């Protein structure tokens, strides 16, 4: 879904080089509380079903209590699935949002430095943070817990180099 949304925003001659997302640990971080509440509520329903749920109004309240953490869980999963990090031949972008979309991008031409941070666990599980330092007023775009961050950084730097070579030939 995000690829289609973003591909409509490509300039003439611009091509997508890499699309990635955050590591699955982000999904766990965004949904574990809702999942834990769901498990506890389901356990209570199973344990108390004989006594409490003999009365029909308690069944309704039990279902309502399951819907709220269930909705938070679904929103967390959809948020994770729709957040993409993209490298094109001209820019690097982050696309997020389920219904309304947010696109943050930086022109490769404006990228001054790229900082890759990986902890020991990040290296073992192949995730890390990428900070893109640009010449803009904002200055820094941070992409947290990207999966395969070395591939992302390499793809971005290769695209920047290729763009600079093409600009050098055309002038």
N, C-alpha and C positions, 0 to 999 in steps of 0.2 A: 504494500500500500504506500509506504513512504517513498519507495523507489519511483513509483509512478508519479506521485505528487512532485517529487524533486525533479524528475526527468522533464517535466513540463516547464521547468524554470531554466533549463540549460540554454546557454547562448549558442549562436550559430558556430559550428565547429567544435564546441565543447563536448567532451566525452567523459563518462564516468570511468575511473580507473579502479576504484576499490570502494566497496561498501562493507562496513562492519558494524558491530554493536558492542554494547558493554558485556563484560563477562557475566556468566550465569550467577555468580555470587551476588550481583546487584539485584537480581530477581529474588533471591532468597532474602536479602536485606529488606526489600520493599514489601514482601508478602508474609514474612514469618509471623508477625504479630497477629494478622488476620487468620492465618492458618492455625496458629496456636489456640486462638479463641474458638475457632470452628471445632477443633478437636475436643476441647474441654466441653463445649456445649453439646456436641454429639455424645460424648461420654456421659454427661448428665442426663440426656434424653434416654439413653440406653439403660442407665442405672435406675432412673426414677420413673420410667415409663409405666410400670405396673401401678404405682400408687398415684402419682401426680396427674398423669394423662388420662385417668378415668373421667376427669372433668374436661369437657370439650373446650372450654375457654383457655385452659392451659396449653392445649395443643396449638391453638392459634398464636399464643404468646411465644411458644417454643419455635414456631416457624418464623415469626418476626425476628426473634433473636438470632436465628441462623442466617437470615437474609442480609443483615447489616454487615457482619464480618465477611460474608460471602461476596458482597458487592465490593468491599475494600480489596479483597483478594483478586477479583476479576479486574478491577481498575489497575492494580499493581502489575498484573501480568500484561494487560494491554499496553500500559505505559512502557514497560520494558520492551515489548515486541515492536512498538512503533518508533522507538528512539534509535536513529541510525546516524552513523558517522561516515561521511562520504568524501573521497578525494576525486577531483576531476582534473582535467588537463589545465584548468585555470584557477581553481579554488578548492578550499577545504571547508566542509559544512557539517553542521549538526542539525538534524531534522527531528522534531519531537511533537507529540500531541496525538490525541485520539480523535477528537472531533475538530477542535481548532488546532491549527498547526503553527509551530514556531520554527523558523529557519534562521540559524546564525551561521554566517559564512565569512571567510577571510580570503581575499585574493592572494594567490601564491606569490604574486609580484610584491606584495606588502609584507610577506613573512621575513622577519629578520633572523630569528633563532627558534629552534625547537628543542624543548627539554623533555626527556623521557625519564620517568621515575618508576622504578620497579623494586619492590621489597623482595626479600628472599622468597616469601610465599607467592608473591606475584610472579617471580621468575619460574617457580616450580609449576604454577597453575597457568602460566602464560597470559598474565594481564598486567596492566600498568596505567599510569597517568601520563598524558601528553599535554604539555603546555606550549602553546603556539604564541610566540612574541611577535607582534606586528607593529608597524609604524602608525597605526591608528590611535585615536584618543583613548579607546578602551584598553589597548595594549596587550592584553593576555586573554586567550581563549583556553580554558582548561577542559580537557576531555578526560573524565575520571573513569578509572577501571575498565579501559578498553581491552577487549580480547585481542590477542596478537598485536601488541603495540609496536613491536619492532617492524612488522610488515607494514603497518599504517605509516609509521615515520619514514620508512624507506620509500614507499609508494609516493608519499607527499614530496619528499626531497627529489625523487626521480622526475616527478611531474614538474616541479619548479625548475630543475635543471633543463629539461626539455623545452619548457616555455621560454627560458632565458636564451637558449640557443636559437630558437625560432625567431625571437625578437632581435637578436644580434644579426641574423642573416637578412632580416627584412629591412634593417636600417642602413 
